[in-house]
Amino acid sequence: NLALVNAGPGLTGISVRVDVYDGATGALAGGSDVTIPGRGWTQVNTVLAPFGLTKGFIRVTRTSGTERFVAYGVVNDGAAPGAGTSDGSYVAMTVVR
């Protein structure tokens, strides 16, 4: 899962581009645009699955607005609901400028 937080002090929304890359090849698999309201939060569940991926990485780029944002991932243990422990592992974002 991918969480996106509008961390700006204002009430202005932002838009971000979420690009999904294949973890095996590094190739761009696809992406989507997401709008985050001011001081808002949204989650993209099973972010790799729509692209048929079991391993991958995400690049999030702000496309409109000026507020700061935070992105983080949660990898849940188990290939399906009820499998494994269902414990979530936090995956921090890396800032690239």
Secondary structure as the mmCIF struct_conf table of DSSP 4:
data_model
#
loop_
_struct_conf.conf_type_id
_struct_conf.id
_struct_conf.beg_label_comp_id
_struct_conf.beg_label_asym_id
_struct_conf.beg_label_seq_id
_struct_conf.end_label_comp_id
_struct_conf.end_label_asym_id
_struct_conf.end_label_seq_id
STRN STRN1 LEU A 2 ASN A 6
BEND BEND1 PRO A 9 LEU A 11
STRN STRN2 ILE A 14 ASP A 22
TURN_TY1_P TURN_TY1_P1 GLY A 23 THR A 25
STRN STRN3 LEU A 28 ILE A 36
TURN_TY1_P TURN_TY1_P2 GLY A 38 ARG A 39
STRN STRN4 TRP A 41 VAL A 44
TURN_TY1_P TURN_TY1_P3 ASN A 45 THR A 46
BEND BEND2 VAL A 47 LEU A 48
HELX_RH_3T_P HELX_RH_3T_P1 ALA A 49 PHE A 51
TURN_TY1_P TURN_TY1_P4 GLY A 52 GLY A 52
BEND BEND3 THR A 54 LYS A 55
STRN STRN5 GLY A 56 SER A 64
BEND BEND4 THR A 66 THR A 66
STRN STRN6 PHE A 69 ASN A 76
BEND BEND5 ASP A 77 ALA A 80
TURN_TY1_P TURN_TY1_P5 PRO A 81 GLY A 82
BEND BEND6 ALA A 83 GLY A 84
STRN STRN7 GLY A 88 ALA A 92
#
